């Protein structure tokens, strides 16, 4: 029998001291191209995102069937957000240490997410819905989110930001068909059946692809990309010049001790609160404005669709102008959307409503992948999943502010005042991005000059 040729595995170091494992192709490791991993992750993310972005469209039917108030109904989504965002850090901790297999995480996430929808379908009281939808459903969605993003990141180490943004984008725009259908045809009479069917479909779309998830070996790198040239920012990594790598590797504990991580956390609280406020309240607000079902469906679909699609666009744009500048820009766009919403609340203009929804989608999703990229470029690759889990947990606080407390402010202050406050919060978050500085830079040199020097090519190769 002819001898089977085994791939030659090499360990390569770049000029920054990072180690790469080169030689094995995806066909050697899993028997299929790595693009299949991207497709497998995209489908579950598109399915599970319905629990967040589709909830707002189901709020009128939930209120009608269960005789719930607006505040109580939306506090369920606030609770869901707490558990969805909060589970990311412990999962990242275990995934970094290879103690959690992605298939196990995906199947558990599929079961819990589906149970969350079933609980929402059959619970007439807020307590049962809180335990089922918010606690278990939120935890399940967080598991799926964490497993999909971490698995794609491991398989695309040289194009991590772009590929992860594609997957997280599906989390938003994947819910558009459900949102449009819910706005047009969901009501108290068919709510239970629709949610039960959605739960069954969600479980199949998440658990099926999830069973095929596998991680590459630690520090794996695609053989067709020279890791040393990539690290120097040549043609294979054009964004390196504007977004230089971390000065050194930080653990999650060390990152917490820097000044920049609390600033990132604070920015994401504000940005996430406004984004979640728009996603949760848009359908209820547009209904109250007297807009037709077609206009409401258009506005809600635009918000979720552009929210998802804009994530990859923001990453590509930030490769050219820098993550910090792009982050500031998208938060200004989100603030402009809030002011347009306030105008529509005052004038009743549906054109302002639809335009504001599109701008809110563009500004309200684009910052998520930027934070994931900043976590790597500020604190290094070694503990990137954990550090990003820390930052992403700010979404839990944003959910309480932007959904739970916002429900109280809407009933007390009205729509125009609440949207104006949201604009101020988004502008404040955008202003705070000016405080972001790569940790480890000498304080005696301007940040821009030092960042440019850090990105200059080096001639030292180490193999």
Secondary structure, DSSP 8 states (H G I E B T S, - for coil): ---------EEEE-TT--EEEES--HHHHHSS-THHHHHHHHHHHHHHTHHHHTHHHHHHHHHHHHT--HHHHHHHHHHHHHHHHHHHHHHHHHHHTT-S-HHHHHHHHHHHHHHHHHHHHH--SHHHHIIIIIIIIHHHHHHHHHHHHHHHHHH-TTSHHHHHHHHHHHHHHTTHHHHHHHHHH--TTTHHHHHHHHHHHHHHHHHHHHTT-----TTEE-TTS-HHHHHTT-GGGGGGTTS---SS---HHHHHTSHHHHHHHHHHHHHHHHHHHHHHHHHHHHHHTT--HHHHHHHHHHHHHHHHHHHHHHHHHHHHH-HHHHHHHHHHHHHHHHHHHHHHHHH--HHHHHHHHHHHHHHHHHHHHHHHHHHHHHH-STTHHHHHHHHHTHHHHHHIIIIIIHHHHHHHH-HHHHHHHHHHHHHHHHHHGGG---TT--TTS-HHHHHHHHHS-----B-
